[in-house]
């Protein structure tokens, strides 16, 4: 009787990947980053372990959206006080806080549990082309 090998947490190697977000579409890039964070393309993928890679995304402030989404898509949140409903357009959020917008977009594509929060911790976002992870020697990853 053959047994399926199940890897342990330390058996799965983690790579450092560098992605450039310049002139990329927000949702398409976020879905590819989510796949890298989950680790679905690895042969050692195991659902109950964090198999994903460390992902560094630079030039987050240069992301694009298609169509009229930047003017028409609206994000709402409530402060908890009476009359505290706040609305913000995608274009305003992309201009002021592109890192938070991209992180929230990727978070929506990850599992909603402790494992998903651990995967999100492996995402490192930077506005410019400079990042502070040179010591990890990240390899440049080309988006398909």
N, CA, C and O atoms as a GROMACS GRO file, in nm:
protein
  576
    1UNK      N    1   0.085  -0.117   0.000
    1UNK     CA    2   0.000   0.000   0.000
    1UNK      C    3   0.089   0.123   0.000
    1UNK      O    4   0.172   0.140   0.090
    2UNK      N    5   0.073   0.209  -0.100
    2UNK     CA    6   0.155   0.330  -0.107
    2UNK      C    7   0.091   0.440  -0.023
    2UNK      O    8  -0.031   0.448  -0.010
    3UNK      N    9   0.176   0.523   0.033
    3UNK     CA   10   0.128   0.632   0.116
    3UNK      C   11   0.163   0.765   0.051
    3UNK      O   12   0.273   0.782  -0.001
    4UNK      N   13   0.070   0.856   0.053
    4UNK     CA   14   0.093   0.988  -0.003
    4UNK      C   15   0.182   1.067   0.091
    4UNK      O   16   0.148   1.082   0.209
    5UNK      N   17   0.295   1.119   0.042
    5UNK     CA   18   0.380   1.197   0.132
    5UNK      C   19   0.317   1.334   0.160
    5UNK      O   20   0.278   1.406   0.069
    6UNK      N   21   0.308   1.368   0.287
    6UNK     CA   22   0.254   1.497   0.327
    6UNK      C   23   0.368   1.578   0.386
    6UNK      O   24   0.426   1.540   0.487
    7UNK      N   25   0.401   1.691   0.323
    7UNK     CA   26   0.516   1.769   0.371
    7UNK      C   27   0.487   1.838   0.503
    7UNK      O   28   0.372   1.870   0.535
    8UNK      N   29   0.592   1.861   0.580
    8UNK     CA   30   0.583   1.938   0.704
    8UNK      C   31   0.605   2.085   0.671
    8UNK      O   32   0.638   2.119   0.558
    9UNK      N   33   0.586   2.171   0.769
    9UNK     CA   34   0.596   2.315   0.747
    9UNK      C   35   0.736   2.357   0.703
    9UNK      O   36   0.749   2.448   0.621
   10UNK      N   37   0.840   2.295   0.754
   10UNK     CA   38   0.977   2.333   0.719
   10UNK      C   39   1.028   2.271   0.590
   10UNK      O   40   1.134   2.310   0.541
   11UNK      N   41   0.953   2.176   0.534
   11UNK     CA   42   0.998   2.106   0.413
   11UNK      C   43   0.972   2.184   0.285
   11UNK      O   44   1.031   2.152   0.181
   12UNK      N   45   0.887   2.284   0.290
   12UNK     CA   46   0.848   2.356   0.169
   12UNK      C   47   0.935   2.481   0.155
   12UNK      O   48   0.928   2.570   0.240
   13UNK      N   49   1.015   2.489   0.049
   13UNK     CA   50   1.101   2.608   0.033
   13UNK      C   51   1.020   2.731  -0.007
   13UNK      O   52   0.922   2.721  -0.080
   14UNK      N   53   1.062   2.846   0.044
   14UNK     CA   54   0.995   2.972   0.013
   14UNK      C   55   1.092   3.061  -0.063
   14UNK      O   56   1.206   3.081  -0.020
   15UNK      N   57   1.046   3.115  -0.176
   15UNK     CA   58   1.130   3.205  -0.256
   15UNK      C   59   1.089   3.348  -0.230
   15UNK      O   60   0.979   3.375  -0.182
   16UNK      N   61   1.178   3.441  -0.262
   16UNK     CA   62   1.148   3.584  -0.260
   16UNK      C   63   1.133   3.628  -0.404
   16UNK      O   64   1.228   3.616  -0.483
   17UNK      N   65   1.016   3.679  -0.440
   17UNK     CA   66   0.987   3.719  -0.577
   17UNK      C   67   0.965   3.869  -0.582
   17UNK      O   68   0.902   3.927  -0.494
   18UNK      N   69   1.017   3.932  -0.687
   18UNK     CA   70   1.003   4.077  -0.707
   18UNK      C   71   0.916   4.100  -0.830
   18UNK      O   72   0.948   4.052  -0.939
   19UNK      N   73   0.806   4.174  -0.812
   19UNK     CA   74   0.714   4.205  -0.921
   19UNK      C   75   0.708   4.355  -0.939
   19UNK      O   76   0.709   4.430  -0.841
   20UNK      N   77   0.700   4.399  -1.064
   20UNK     CA   78   0.687   4.541  -1.095
   20UNK      C   79   0.543   4.567  -1.139
   20UNK      O   80   0.494   4.506  -1.234
   21UNK      N   81   0.476   4.658  -1.068
   21UNK     CA   82   0.334   4.686  -1.094
   21UNK      C   83   0.313   4.801  -1.192
   21UNK      O   84   0.200   4.843  -1.213
   22UNK      N   85   0.419   4.851  -1.251
   22UNK     CA   86   0.405   4.966  -1.340
   22UNK      C   87   0.321   4.928  -1.462
   22UNK      O   88   0.350   4.831  -1.531
   23UNK      N   89   0.216   5.008  -1.488
   23UNK     CA   90   0.124   4.990  -1.601
   23UNK      C   91   0.053   4.855  -1.602
   23UNK      O   92   0.015   4.806  -1.708
   24UNK      N   93   0.035   4.794  -1.485
   24UNK     CA   94  -0.040   4.670  -1.473
   24UNK      C   95  -0.182   4.701  -1.430
   24UNK      O   96  -0.207   4.802  -1.365
   25UNK      N   97  -0.275   4.614  -1.464
   25UNK     CA   98  -0.415   4.632  -1.426
   25UNK      C   99  -0.433   4.575  -1.285
   25UNK      O  100  -0.386   4.466  -1.254
   26UNK      N  101  -0.503   4.650  -1.202
   26UNK     CA  102  -0.515   4.621  -1.059
   26UNK      C  103  -0.564   4.479  -1.031
   26UNK      O  104  -0.495   4.404  -0.962
   27UNK      N  105  -0.678   4.440  -1.081
   27UNK     CA  106  -0.737   4.311  -1.049
   27UNK      C  107  -0.660   4.194  -1.106
   27UNK      O  108  -0.647   4.090  -1.041
   28UNK      N  109  -0.609   4.209  -1.227
   28UNK     CA  110  -0.533   4.100  -1.289
   28UNK      C  111  -0.403   4.074  -1.215
   28UNK      O  112  -0.362   3.959  -1.197
   29UNK      N  113  -0.338   4.181  -1.173
   29UNK     CA  114  -0.214   4.163  -1.099
   29UNK      C  115  -0.242   4.105  -0.960
   29UNK      O  116  -0.167   4.020  -0.913
   30UNK      N  117  -0.348   4.150  -0.897
   30UNK     CA  118  -0.382   4.102  -0.763
   30UNK      C  119  -0.411   3.952  -0.764
   30UNK      O  120  -0.374   3.881  -0.671
   31UNK      N  121  -0.477   3.903  -0.869
   31UNK     CA  122  -0.508   3.760  -0.874
   31UNK      C  123  -0.382   3.677  -0.892
   31UNK      O  124  -0.371   3.568  -0.835
   32UNK      N  125  -0.286   3.726  -0.968
   32UNK     CA  126  -0.160   3.653  -0.984
   32UNK      C  127  -0.078   3.656  -0.856
   32UNK      O  128  -0.014   3.557  -0.820
   33UNK      N  129  -0.079   3.770  -0.785
   33UNK     CA  130  -0.009   3.779  -0.658
   33UNK      C  131  -0.073   3.685  -0.556
   33UNK      O  132  -0.002   3.620  -0.478
   34UNK      N  133  -0.205   3.676  -0.555
   34UNK     CA  134  -0.275   3.586  -0.462
   34UNK      C  135  -0.236   3.440  -0.488
   34UNK      O  136  -0.218   3.364  -0.394
   35UNK      N  137  -0.224   3.402  -0.615
   35UNK     CA  138  -0.183   3.264  -0.647
   35UNK      C  139  -0.042   3.236  -0.596
   35UNK      O  140  -0.014   3.127  -0.548
   36UNK      N  141   0.048   3.336  -0.608
   36UNK     CA  142   0.184   3.318  -0.558
   36UNK      C  143   0.186   3.307  -0.406
   36UNK      O  144   0.262   3.228  -0.350
   37UNK      N  145   0.103   3.386  -0.338
   37UNK     CA  146   0.099   3.382  -0.192
   37UNK      C  147   0.040   3.251  -0.141
   37UNK      O  148   0.083   3.200  -0.038
   38UNK      N  149  -0.058   3.198  -0.213
   38UNK     CA  150  -0.120   3.072  -0.172
   38UNK      C  151  -0.026   2.955  -0.202
   38UNK      O  152  -0.020   2.859  -0.124
   39UNK      N  153   0.048   2.961  -0.312
   39UNK     CA  154   0.143   2.856  -0.348
   39UNK      C  155   0.080   2.744  -0.428
   39UNK      O  156   0.129   2.631  -0.425
   40UNK      N  157  -0.029   2.773  -0.500
   40UNK     CA  158  -0.100   2.668  -0.574
   40UNK      C  159  -0.018   2.607  -0.687
   40UNK      O  160  -0.044   2.494  -0.728
   41UNK      N  161   0.081   2.680  -0.738
   41UNK     CA  162   0.157   2.629  -0.852
   41UNK      C  163   0.273   2.538  -0.808
   41UNK      O  164   0.342   2.482  -0.892
   42UNK      N  165   0.294   2.524  -0.677
   42UNK     CA  166   0.404   2.440  -0.629
   42UNK      C  167   0.362   2.293  -0.623
   42UNK      O  168   0.247   2.264  -0.590
   43UNK      N  169   0.453   2.202  -0.654
   43UNK     CA  170   0.417   2.060  -0.644
   43UNK      C  171   0.396   2.014  -0.500
   43UNK      O  172   0.330   1.914  -0.476
   44UNK      N  173   0.453   2.088  -0.403
   44UNK     CA  174   0.438   2.050  -0.262
   44UNK      C  175   0.316   2.116  -0.198
   44UNK      O  176   0.305   2.116  -0.075
   45UNK      N  177   0.225   2.173  -0.277
   45UNK     CA  178   0.112   2.246  -0.221
   45UNK      C  179   0.030   2.157  -0.128
   45UNK      O  180  -0.009   2.046  -0.163
   46UNK      N  181   0.007   2.209  -0.010
   46UNK     CA  182  -0.075   2.141   0.090
   46UNK      C  183  -0.173   2.243   0.146
   46UNK      O  184  -0.132   2.353   0.184
   47UNK      N  185  -0.299   2.208   0.153
   47UNK     CA  186  -0.401   2.305   0.192
   47UNK      C  187  -0.386   2.357   0.334
   47UNK      O  188  -0.421   2.472   0.360
   48UNK      N  189  -0.335   2.277   0.426
   48UNK     CA  190  -0.331   2.319   0.565
   48UNK      C  191  -0.200   2.387   0.604
   48UNK      O  192  -0.179   2.417   0.722
   49UNK      N  193  -0.110   2.411   0.507
   49UNK     CA  194   0.017   2.478   0.535
   49UNK      C  195   0.032   2.602   0.449
   49UNK      O  196  -0.027   2.612   0.341
   50UNK      N  197   0.110   2.696   0.497
   50UNK     CA  198   0.140   2.817   0.420
   50UNK      C  199   0.255   2.783   0.325
   50UNK      O  200   0.371   2.788   0.365
   51UNK      N  201   0.223   2.750   0.202
   51UNK     CA  202   0.322   2.706   0.103
   51UNK      C  203   0.369   2.818   0.013
   51UNK      O  204   0.457   2.797  -0.070
   52UNK      N  205   0.314   2.937   0.028
   52UNK     CA  206   0.339   3.045  -0.066
   52UNK      C  207   0.476   3.107  -0.054
   52UNK      O  208   0.552   3.077   0.038
   53UNK      N  209   0.506   3.194  -0.149
   53UNK     CA  210   0.634   3.264  -0.153
   53UNK      C  211   0.619   3.403  -0.091
   53UNK      O  212   0.508   3.452  -0.071
   54UNK      N  213   0.734   3.464  -0.061
   54UNK     CA  214   0.737   3.603  -0.018
   54UNK      C  215   0.733   3.687  -0.145
   54UNK      O  216   0.815   3.668  -0.234
   55UNK      N  217   0.639   3.780  -0.154
   55UNK     CA  218   0.619   3.857  -0.276
   55UNK      C  219   0.643   4.005  -0.246
   55UNK      O  220   0.580   4.062  -0.157
   56UNK      N  221   0.734   4.066  -0.323
   56UNK     CA  222   0.762   4.209  -0.313
   56UNK      C  223   0.705   4.275  -0.438
   56UNK      O  224   0.738   4.235  -0.550
   57UNK      N  225   0.619   4.375  -0.420
   57UNK     CA  226   0.560   4.446  -0.533
   57UNK      C  227   0.605   4.591  -0.525
   57UNK      O  228   0.579   4.659  -0.427
   58UNK      N  229   0.674   4.637  -0.630
   58UNK     CA  230   0.720   4.776  -0.636
   58UNK      C  231   0.635   4.853  -0.737
   58UNK      O  232   0.567   4.794  -0.820
   59UNK      N  233   0.641   4.985  -0.730
   59UNK     CA  234   0.564   5.075  -0.817
   59UNK      C  235   0.413   5.052  -0.805
   59UNK      O  236   0.342   5.053  -0.905
   60UNK      N  237   0.366   5.032  -0.683
   60UNK     CA  238   0.223   5.010  -0.660
   60UNK      C  239   0.144   5.135  -0.697
   60UNK      O  240   0.026   5.125  -0.733
   61UNK      N  241   0.206   5.251  -0.687
   61UNK     CA  242   0.135   5.375  -0.719
   61UNK      C  243   0.112   5.392  -0.868
   61UNK      O  244   0.041   5.486  -0.908
   62UNK      N  245   0.168   5.307  -0.953
   62UNK     CA  246   0.153   5.318  -1.098
   62UNK      C  247   0.058   5.213  -1.154
   62UNK      O  248   0.061   5.185  -1.274
   63UNK      N  249  -0.027   5.154  -1.069
   63UNK     CA  250  -0.128   5.059  -1.116
   63UNK      C  251  -0.236   5.131  -1.195
   63UNK      O  252  -0.258   5.251  -1.176
   64UNK      N  253  -0.302   5.058  -1.285
   64UNK     CA  254  -0.409   5.115  -1.366
   64UNK      C  255  -0.538   5.037  -1.343
   64UNK      O  256  -0.538   4.925  -1.292
   65UNK      N  257  -0.648   5.101  -1.383
   65UNK     CA  258  -0.776   5.032  -1.389
   65UNK      C  259  -0.832   5.052  -1.529
   65UNK      O  260  -0.792   5.144  -1.600
   66UNK      N  261  -0.924   4.967  -1.568
   66UNK     CA  262  -0.982   4.978  -1.701
   66UNK      C  263  -1.119   5.043  -1.693
   66UNK      O  264  -1.183   5.043  -1.588
   67UNK      N  265  -1.162   5.099  -1.802
   67UNK     CA  266  -1.294   5.159  -1.809
   67UNK      C  267  -1.307   5.282  -1.722
   67UNK      O  268  -1.211   5.357  -1.703
   68UNK      N  269  -1.427   5.302  -1.668
   68UNK     CA  270  -1.454   5.418  -1.583
   68UNK      C  271  -1.458   5.381  -1.435
   68UNK      O  272  -1.519   5.450  -1.354
   69UNK      N  273  -1.391   5.269  -1.400
   69UNK     CA  274  -1.395   5.225  -1.262
   69UNK      C  275  -1.338   5.327  -1.165
   69UNK      O  276  -1.388   5.340  -1.053
   70UNK      N  277  -1.235   5.400  -1.206
   70UNK     CA  278  -1.174   5.495  -1.113
   70UNK      C  279  -1.270   5.606  -1.074
   70UNK      O  280  -1.254   5.668  -0.969
   71UNK      N  281  -1.370   5.633  -1.158
   71UNK     CA  282  -1.469   5.736  -1.126
   71UNK      C  283  -1.598   5.678  -1.069
   71UNK      O  284  -1.664   5.743  -0.987
   72UNK      N  285  -1.635   5.557  -1.110
   72UNK     CA  286  -1.766   5.504  -1.074
   72UNK      C  287  -1.765   5.406  -0.957
   72UNK      O  288  -1.865   5.395  -0.886
   73UNK      N  289  -1.656   5.333  -0.937
   73UNK     CA  290  -1.652   5.236  -0.828
   73UNK      C  291  -1.633   5.309  -0.696
   73UNK      O  292  -1.543   5.391  -0.682
   74UNK      N  293  -1.718   5.280  -0.598
   74UNK     CA  294  -1.717   5.350  -0.471
   74UNK      C  295  -1.700   5.251  -0.358
   74UNK      O  296  -1.765   5.146  -0.356
   75UNK      N  297  -1.612   5.283  -0.263
   75UNK     CA  298  -1.591   5.203  -0.143
   75UNK      C  299  -1.659   5.274  -0.026
   75UNK      O  300  -1.644   5.395  -0.008
   76UNK      N  301  -1.735   5.199   0.053
   76UNK     CA  302  -1.807   5.255   0.167
   76UNK      C  303  -1.753   5.194   0.296
   76UNK      O  304  -1.715   5.078   0.299
   77UNK      N  305  -1.751   5.274   0.401
   77UNK     CA  306  -1.730   5.222   0.536
   77UNK      C  307  -1.802   5.313   0.634
   77UNK      O  308  -1.828   5.430   0.604
   78UNK      N  309  -1.835   5.259   0.750
   78UNK     CA  310  -1.910   5.335   0.850
   78UNK      C  311  -1.823   5.351   0.973
   78UNK      O  312  -1.758   5.256   1.018
   79UNK      N  313  -1.822   5.472   1.029
   79UNK     CA  314  -1.738   5.501   1.145
   79UNK      C  315  -1.796   5.445   1.274
   79UNK      O  316  -1.724   5.430   1.372
   80UNK      N  317  -1.924   5.413   1.273
   80UNK     CA  318  -1.989   5.365   1.394
   80UNK      C  319  -2.069   5.473   1.465
   80UNK      O  320  -2.140   5.444   1.562
   81UNK      N  321  -2.058   5.594   1.420
   81UNK     CA  322  -2.133   5.705   1.477
   81UNK      C  323  -2.252   5.738   1.388
   81UNK      O  324  -2.251   5.706   1.269
   82UNK      N  325  -2.356   5.801   1.444
   82UNK     CA  326  -2.471   5.838   1.362
   82UNK      C  327  -2.430   5.930   1.247
   82UNK      O  328  -2.358   6.028   1.267
   83UNK      N  329  -2.474   5.898   1.127
   83UNK     CA  330  -2.438   5.976   1.009
   83UNK      C  331  -2.294   5.955   0.967
   83UNK      O  332  -2.237   6.040   0.898
   84UNK      N  333  -2.234   5.844   1.007
   84UNK     CA  334  -2.091   5.821   0.983
   84UNK      C  335  -2.060   5.738   0.861
   84UNK      O  336  -1.953   5.678   0.855
   85UNK      N  337  -2.148   5.733   0.763
   85UNK     CA  338  -2.120   5.658   0.641
   85UNK      C  339  -2.024   5.738   0.554
   85UNK      O  340  -2.053   5.852   0.519
   86UNK      N  341  -1.911   5.679   0.520
   86UNK     CA  342  -1.810   5.747   0.439
   86UNK      C  343  -1.798   5.676   0.305
   86UNK      O  344  -1.804   5.553   0.298
   87UNK      N  345  -1.780   5.753   0.201
   87UNK     CA  346  -1.767   5.698   0.066
   87UNK      C  347  -1.639   5.752   0.003
   87UNK      O  348  -1.602   5.867   0.025
   88UNK      N  349  -1.574   5.668  -0.075
   88UNK     CA  350  -1.449   5.706  -0.140
   88UNK      C  351  -1.442   5.636  -0.275
   88UNK      O  352  -1.471   5.516  -0.283
   89UNK      N  353  -1.406   5.707  -0.380
   89UNK     CA  354  -1.397   5.646  -0.512
   89UNK      C  355  -1.266   5.570  -0.526
   89UNK      O  356  -1.171   5.592  -0.452
   90UNK      N  357  -1.264   5.481  -0.622
   90UNK     CA  358  -1.144   5.402  -0.649
   90UNK      C  359  -1.028   5.492  -0.690
   90UNK      O  360  -0.914   5.469  -0.649
   91UNK      N  361  -1.055   5.594  -0.771
   91UNK     CA  362  -0.949   5.684  -0.815
   91UNK      C  363  -0.885   5.760  -0.700
   91UNK      O  364  -0.764   5.778  -0.698
   92UNK      N  365  -0.966   5.804  -0.605
   92UNK     CA  366  -0.913   5.876  -0.489
   92UNK      C  367  -0.830   5.784  -0.402
   92UNK      O  368  -0.722   5.822  -0.355
   93UNK      N  369  -0.880   5.663  -0.380
   93UNK     CA  370  -0.807   5.567  -0.296
   93UNK      C  371  -0.676   5.525  -0.363
   93UNK      O  372  -0.575   5.506  -0.296
   94UNK      N  373  -0.679   5.511  -0.497
   94UNK     CA  374  -0.557   5.474  -0.570
   94UNK      C  375  -0.455   5.587  -0.565
   94UNK      O  376  -0.335   5.561  -0.563
   95UNK      N  377  -0.502   5.710  -0.564
   95UNK     CA  378  -0.410   5.824  -0.559
   95UNK      C  379  -0.352   5.847  -0.421
   95UNK      O  380  -0.236   5.885  -0.409
   96UNK      N  381  -0.431   5.824  -0.315
   96UNK     CA  382  -0.386   5.855  -0.180
   96UNK      C  383  -0.320   5.737  -0.110
   96UNK      O  384  -0.215   5.752  -0.048
   97UNK      N  385  -0.381   5.617  -0.121
   97UNK     CA  386  -0.330   5.501  -0.049
   97UNK      C  387  -0.326   5.378  -0.140
   97UNK      O  388  -0.405   5.285  -0.121
   98UNK      N  389  -0.235   5.376  -0.238
   98UNK     CA  390  -0.235   5.262  -0.330
   98UNK      C  391  -0.196   5.130  -0.263
   98UNK      O  392  -0.242   5.023  -0.304
   99UNK      N  393  -0.110   5.136  -0.159
   99UNK     CA  394  -0.070   5.013  -0.091
   99UNK      C  395  -0.190   4.948  -0.023
   99UNK      O  396  -0.209   4.827  -0.032
  100UNK      N  397  -0.271   5.028   0.046
  100UNK     CA  398  -0.388   4.974   0.115
  100UNK      C  399  -0.489   4.918   0.015
  100UNK      O  400  -0.550   4.814   0.039
  101UNK      N  401  -0.508   4.988  -0.096
  101UNK     CA  402  -0.601   4.941  -0.198
  101UNK      C  403  -0.556   4.806  -0.253
  101UNK      O  404  -0.637   4.714  -0.266
  102UNK      N  405  -0.427   4.792  -0.286
  102UNK     CA  406  -0.377   4.666  -0.342
  102UNK      C  407  -0.382   4.556  -0.237
  102UNK      O  408  -0.418   4.442  -0.269
  103UNK      N  409  -0.346   4.587  -0.112
  103UNK     CA  410  -0.350   4.486  -0.005
  103UNK      C  411  -0.494   4.437   0.017
  103UNK      O  412  -0.516   4.317   0.032
  104UNK      N  413  -0.591   4.528   0.017
  104UNK     CA  414  -0.730   4.489   0.035
  104UNK      C  415  -0.780   4.406  -0.083
  104UNK      O  416  -0.860   4.313  -0.064
  105UNK      N  417  -0.735   4.438  -0.204
  105UNK     CA  418  -0.775   4.362  -0.322
  105UNK      C  419  -0.720   4.219  -0.315
  105UNK      O  420  -0.792   4.124  -0.346
  106UNK      N  421  -0.594   4.205  -0.275
  106UNK     CA  422  -0.535   4.071  -0.263
  106UNK      C  423  -0.600   3.995  -0.148
  106UNK      O  424  -0.624   3.875  -0.159
  107UNK      N  425  -0.630   4.064  -0.038
  107UNK     CA  426  -0.692   4.000   0.077
  107UNK      C  427  -0.827   3.938   0.040
  107UNK      O  428  -0.864   3.833   0.091
  108UNK      N  429  -0.900   4.003  -0.050
  108UNK     CA  430  -1.028   3.949  -0.094
  108UNK      C  431  -1.015   3.820  -0.172
  108UNK      O  432  -1.114   3.750  -0.190
  109UNK      N  433  -0.895   3.788  -0.219
  109UNK     CA  434  -0.872   3.667  -0.298
  109UNK      C  435  -0.804   3.556  -0.219
  109UNK      O  436  -0.775   3.450  -0.273
  110UNK      N  437  -0.778   3.580  -0.090
  110UNK     CA  438  -0.713   3.481  -0.004
  110UNK      C  439  -0.815   3.415   0.088
  110UNK      O  440  -0.925   3.467   0.104
  111UNK      N  441  -0.780   3.300   0.148
  111UNK     CA  442  -0.871   3.237   0.244
  111UNK      C  443  -0.895   3.329   0.364
  111UNK      O  444  -0.805   3.399   0.408
  112UNK      N  445  -1.018   3.326   0.416
  112UNK     CA  446  -1.054   3.413   0.529
  112UNK      C  447  -1.035   3.337   0.661
  112UNK      O  448  -1.133   3.309   0.730
  113UNK      N  449  -0.913   3.304   0.695
  113UNK     CA  450  -0.884   3.236   0.820
  113UNK      C  451  -0.741   3.270   0.863
  113UNK      O  452  -0.678   3.358   0.804
  114UNK      N  453  -0.691   3.202   0.964
  114UNK     CA  454  -0.558   3.229   1.017
  114UNK      C  455  -0.450   3.207   0.910
  114UNK      O  456  -0.351   3.280   0.905
  115UNK      N  457  -0.469   3.107   0.827
  115UNK     CA  458  -0.373   3.078   0.721
  115UNK      C  459  -0.369   3.191   0.618
  115UNK      O  460  -0.261   3.227   0.570
  116UNK      N  461  -0.484   3.247   0.584
  116UNK     CA  462  -0.490   3.359   0.490
  116UNK      C  463  -0.421   3.483   0.544
  116UNK      O  464  -0.356   3.555   0.469
  117UNK      N  465  -0.436   3.509   0.675
  117UNK     CA  466  -0.368   3.624   0.735
  117UNK      C  467  -0.217   3.605   0.735
  117UNK      O  468  -0.142   3.701   0.721
  118UNK      N  469  -0.172   3.480   0.750
  118UNK     CA  470  -0.029   3.451   0.741
  118UNK      C  471   0.024   3.469   0.600
  118UNK      O  472   0.137   3.514   0.581
  119UNK      N  473  -0.058   3.435   0.502
  119UNK     CA  474  -0.019   3.455   0.362
  119UNK      C  475  -0.008   3.603   0.331
  119UNK      O  476   0.083   3.645   0.260
  120UNK      N  477  -0.101   3.682   0.383
  120UNK     CA  478  -0.100   3.826   0.358
  120UNK      C  479   0.023   3.893   0.421
  120UNK      O  480   0.068   3.996   0.372
  121UNK      N  481   0.076   3.834   0.527
  121UNK     CA  482   0.196   3.889   0.590
  121UNK      C  483   0.318   3.872   0.501
  121UNK      O  484   0.420   3.938   0.522
  122UNK      N  485   0.310   3.782   0.401
  122UNK     CA  486   0.422   3.761   0.308
  122UNK      C  487   0.418   3.856   0.189
  122UNK      O  488   0.497   3.843   0.096
  123UNK      N  489   0.327   3.952   0.191
  123UNK     CA  490   0.315   4.050   0.084
  123UNK      C  491   0.379   4.180   0.129
  123UNK      O  492   0.344   4.235   0.233
  124UNK      N  493   0.475   4.230   0.049
  124UNK     CA  494   0.548   4.353   0.082
  124UNK      C  495   0.528   4.452  -0.033
  124UNK      O  496   0.564   4.423  -0.147
  125UNK      N  497   0.470   4.568  -0.002
  125UNK     CA  498   0.433   4.666  -0.105
  125UNK      C  499   0.513   4.794  -0.089
  125UNK      O  500   0.536   4.841   0.022
  126UNK      N  501   0.555   4.852  -0.205
  126UNK     CA  502   0.633   4.976  -0.205
  126UNK      C  503   0.586   5.065  -0.319
  126UNK      O  504   0.556   5.017  -0.428
  127UNK      N  505   0.580   5.195  -0.291
  127UNK     CA  506   0.534   5.291  -0.393
  127UNK      C  507   0.636   5.309  -0.504
  127UNK      O  508   0.598   5.304  -0.621
  128UNK      N  509   0.760   5.330  -0.473
  128UNK     CA  510   0.861   5.354  -0.575
  128UNK      C  511   0.925   5.224  -0.621
  128UNK      O  512   0.874   5.115  -0.594
  129UNK      N  513   1.037   5.238  -0.691
  129UNK     CA  514   1.107   5.118  -0.740
  129UNK      C  515   1.209   5.066  -0.640
  129UNK      O  516   1.270   4.962  -0.664
  130UNK      N  517   1.228   5.136  -0.528
  130UNK     CA  518   1.322   5.093  -0.425
  130UNK      C  519   1.249   5.011  -0.319
  130UNK      O  520   1.134   5.040  -0.285
  131UNK      N  521   1.317   4.908  -0.267
  131UNK     CA  522   1.261   4.829  -0.158
  131UNK      C  523   1.373   4.793  -0.062
  131UNK      O  524   1.491   4.807  -0.095
  132UNK      N  525   1.337   4.748   0.057
  132UNK     CA  526   1.436   4.723   0.162
  132UNK      C  527   1.465   4.574   0.180
  132UNK      O  528   1.501   4.531   0.289
  133UNK      N  529   1.451   4.495   0.074
  133UNK     CA  530   1.472   4.351   0.084
  133UNK      C  531   1.586   4.304  -0.007
  133UNK      O  532   1.579   4.194  -0.062
  134UNK      N  533   1.688   4.386  -0.024
  134UNK     CA  534   1.801   4.348  -0.109
  134UNK      C  535   1.876   4.228  -0.051
  134UNK      O  536   1.930   4.146  -0.126
  135UNK      N  537   1.881   4.216   0.082
  135UNK     CA  538   1.956   4.108   0.146
  135UNK      C  539   1.896   3.971   0.116
  135UNK      O  540   1.966   3.871   0.120
  136UNK      N  541   1.768   3.966   0.085
  136UNK     CA  542   1.703   3.838   0.056
  136UNK      C  543   1.725   3.794  -0.089
  136UNK      O  544   1.686   3.683  -0.126
  137UNK      N  545   1.787   3.878  -0.171
  137UNK     CA  546   1.815   3.848  -0.311
  137UNK      C  547   1.690   3.799  -0.384
  137UNK      O  548   1.684   3.684  -0.426
  138UNK      N  549   1.589   3.886  -0.399
  138UNK     CA  550   1.467   3.842  -0.467
  138UNK      C  551   1.490   3.823  -0.616
  138UNK      O  552   1.567   3.896  -0.678
  139UNK      N  553   1.424   3.724  -0.671
  139UNK     CA  554   1.433   3.700  -0.815
  139UNK      C  555   1.318   3.771  -0.884
  139UNK      O  556   1.205   3.772  -0.834
  140UNK      N  557   1.347   3.830  -0.998
  140UNK     CA  558   1.246   3.905  -1.072
  140UNK      C  559   1.147   3.806  -1.134
  140UNK      O  560   1.187   3.710  -1.200
  141UNK      N  561   1.020   3.830  -1.111
  141UNK     CA  562   0.914   3.742  -1.160
  141UNK      C  563   0.838   3.815  -1.269
  141UNK      O  564   0.788   3.925  -1.247
  142UNK      N  565   0.829   3.755  -1.386
  142UNK     CA  566   0.756   3.813  -1.498
  142UNK      C  567   0.611   3.767  -1.491
  142UNK      O  568   0.583   3.648  -1.478
  143UNK      N  569   0.520   3.862  -1.499
  143UNK     CA  570   0.379   3.829  -1.499
  143UNK      C  571   0.337   3.778  -1.636
  143UNK      O  572   0.383   3.829  -1.739
  144UNK      N  573   0.251   3.678  -1.638
  144UNK     CA  574   0.207   3.621  -1.766
  144UNK      C  575   0.090   3.697  -1.823
  144UNK      O  576   0.041   3.663  -1.931
   0.00000   0.00000   0.00000
